[in-house]
């Protein structure tokens, strides 16, 4: 096979892989019905721990509006248990349908059924205040960057293998609030070992109405984008690279908060100065705008 033909074949294969509908890892007991539509990619739908604990089942019907590229830019729940709605909305807002569905309004159903053998009344607490005691089996952080998650975990007065009780729960929650007042720590699940000791899984996540949207999805929502200015000193020194930023997009689509996650220090300020001026289309939940936490990558490349 000639080199040209090989490159063409590889390019075609990559394009087909990108265009093919992608599978998602939904939580056990969750079934998604797209009603004939197809997605390029989507995030999996989780089964809320509190809903599992309380034995909540049912089907959530949601209507999604797609932009001209097939990205979901609004979602509205039509019916379904209240305890399951937020999990559905947070997931579908990150879906990207194929171009055949672009610009349309689609209705999809997401069914939640407790897996066989699951206890409808599993004794898991929704907050530390409920005082369930035991040994900490795991601590998981949701919605933060890898670096921020590591910094948060390092600041906690608790670790895997420690005892979880009223005192440690209070101190842990104080540490989480000191790190970010929008976060809270809770018990996501609990199991009882044969010897009678409880094993607890802890989860730290945002408690506000803010939702997390992937950077590749949020980029489609940009309506005004100021390009970064390449710092002259950095250019003269041959410095290039990608600046990774964490951003909070307000309900009006403007950048409210911005934090550098990684990248060349000589390029960071230029990236932040540009992104601060960006404006996005507001992200909607049930027709109402919400705050969005997302990541933004700014690539500085020298022209040689």
N, C-alpha and C positions, 0 to 999 in steps of 0.2 A: 504494500500500500504506500502511495506517495505521501510525502510530508504534508502537502497541501490538503490531500483527501483526508488524512488522519485528523488534521486540525479541524476541518469542516465537520467531520463525523463527531468529534468531541464536542464541538460547539452546538451541534444539533441535539446531541444527547443531553447537554446541560440545559438547553432551552426546554426540552421536553420534560426534564425533571422539575424545572421551575414551574412549568405550566400545569403539571399534573396535580389533581386535587390531593391535598395532604391529609393524613390521618392524625387524630388527636387522641391523647390519653385521657379519657374521661374517667371520673371516679367510679369505683364499683357501684352498680345499681343505677347509673345514669345512662340514658339512651337518647340520642339526638336524632330527630326526624327533620330533614331539610326540605321535604316535600318537592323533590325533583330538582332542587338547586344544587350547585356544587361550589365548594370553597377551594381556593388556592392554598390557604392555610388558616388555621384557627387554633385558639388555645383550648385546652380541655376544660370541661365543666366539672367543678368540684361539688361534693355533697357536703353541705355545711355540717360541722360536727354537732352543733346544737340541735339541728333538725334530725340528725340520725339518733341522737340521744333521746329526743322526745317522740320518736317514731313517726315523724312527719314524712308523708309520701304524697305523690301526685304529679300532675303534668303542668308545666308552665308554658303557656302560649305567649310568644313574643313577636312583635312586628318590628322588622328592621328596615331602615332606609339606607340605600346604597348610593354612593356618589358615582361620578362618571367612570371611576376606575374599578368599582366593585367593593370599595372599602365601606364598612358600616360607619355612618356618621350620626345615626340616631337610633335609639331602641326604645320600645314602649311595651310594657307587659300588658297583655290583654286579659289574662286569667291565670289562676294558679295560686298555691299556698304562699302566703306572705313570707314565711320563713325561708323559701327557696328562691325568691325573686332576685335578691341582690346578687347571688352567685351566678345566676343566668345573665343578668345585665352586665356584670363586670367581665364576663367571658365574651359575650357576643360583640361587645364594643371593640374587640381586638380581632374580629374576623375579617377576612378578605375573600370575597366571592369571585368567581371567574367572570371574565368580561361579558359573557352572555347575559349575566344578571345585572350588569352595571346600570345605574340610574333607576333601578326598580325598587319597589317595596315588596318585601317578602314576609311571609308568616311561617314561623318554625315552631316546633313543639319539642320540649325537653322533659322527658319522663324521669322521675326519681322513684326508685323502688328499693326498699331496704334489702341488701343482699341476704340470701338464705343463711340462717344461723346467726345473723346480727341481732344483738339485743336492742329492742326499741327503747329500753330504759337504762342504757349503759351509764354507769355512774361517773360521768365526766363533768367537771365544773366549767361554767362559762366564764368565770372570773376568779382571780385569786381570793376574793373576799368570801367565797363559799367554803374555804377552809379545808378542802380535801387534802389529806396528808399522804406522804409516801416518799419513795425515792425517785429522783429526777432521772428519767431514762434518756430524754433528748430535749434539746432546746433549738427551735427552728425560727428563723427570722424571715418574714414575708415582705416583699415590696421594696427592699433596700438593695443598693449595689453590694457587690461582694466586699468591697473595702469598708463601706459603712456598716455592713453586717458584722464584719470582724471587729471593728472598733466598738460596736454596741456590745457584742458578746464579751469582749475584754473588760468592759466597764461594769459588768454585772457582778454582784456579790455571791452568785450561785453558779454552779457548774454541774455537768452531768455526773451522776453518782451521789450528789449531795441530798440531804433531807429537805423535803418541801413541807412547810407547816405555816401556821399563821404569821410567825415572825419573819421567816425567810421570804414569804410571799409579799409582805409589806415592804421589806427592804428592796426586793427585786423590782417591784412596781415603781418605787421611788427612783431607783436608778434608771429605769426605762424612761420615766417622765422627764428626768433631768437631761437625758440624751435627746429626746424629742417628745414634746408634750402631746403630739398627735398619736403616739404609740401606746399600746397597752399589752400586758402579758396575761395570758390565760391558759388554762389547761385544755388542750385539744382532745386528749383521750386518756384513758386509764385502764390498766389491766391488773388483774389479781394473780400473783404467782401462786404455785401450789402450796408454798409455805405460808401464804397469807399476806405477804408484803405487797403493797400497791406500787406499781410502776407507772410513772406519770410522764406524758409528753406535753411539753410547753410550747406555746406559739406566741410570737411577738409580731403584731401587725398594726396597721393604722386603724383608728377608731372613728375618724371623721368621715364626712361624705366624699372625701377625695378618693379617686380610683387610680390605679396604675395602668398605664397604656405603654406598650412597647414602642421603642424609638422608630422602628421601621413603619409602624402603623401611624404614629402621630405625625410623621413628616408629611403625610398626605393632607393634613389639615392646615398646613401653612398657607397663609394668604399674603403675608408681607415678610420678605426675608432680606435683611441687610447683610451683604457679604462682608466677611472679616477682612481687615487690612493686614497684610503680611508685615510684621515689624521689620524695619530696615536692618536693624542690628542682627536679628536672627537670620535674615536672608543672607547678609554678608558673611555670617559665620557658617552658613550651610546647614542650618538647623531646620528640620522638617519632622512631621509626624502627626499623629491624631490626638486631639484634645477631647477627652470624654467628660461630658457635663451631665449633672443631674438637675432637672428643672421642674418647677411647679408652675403649671399654666392655670391662670385664674379663670373664673367663670366668664370673663369678658374676652378671653383669648390672648391676653397679654402675659408676658413672663413675669411672675410675681417673685419667685426665688430662683437662685442659680448657684450651683456649687460645683467646683472642679473635682472630678474623681481621679483623673490621671492624665498624663501627657507632658510634653516638654514645658517646663516653667516659663521659658522665654516666649511661648506662644499662647499661654493660658489666658492672659488678660485680654489679648486681642480677640480671642474667641468669645470670651464673656461679654466684651463690649459690643460685639455684633449681635449676639443672641439676645441680649437684653432688649433689643429693639424689634425683635420678631413679633409677629401677631399671627395667631391661629384662629381658625373657626372654632367657636365654642363647642365643647363636647356635651352632648345631651343625654340625660337619663330620664325616661318618661316625659320627654319634651322640655325638661328643665336643665339649665347648664350646671355643670359640676366642675370642681377643680380636678386637674389631672397631674399626676406625677409621671415623668417620663425621662428618658435619656437622650442626649443629643451628641453626635460625633462631628467634630470639625476637623477636616483633613487639610493640612498645610503641605503642599508639594512644590518643590523647587522645579522650575522649568529648565531643563538642561539641553 
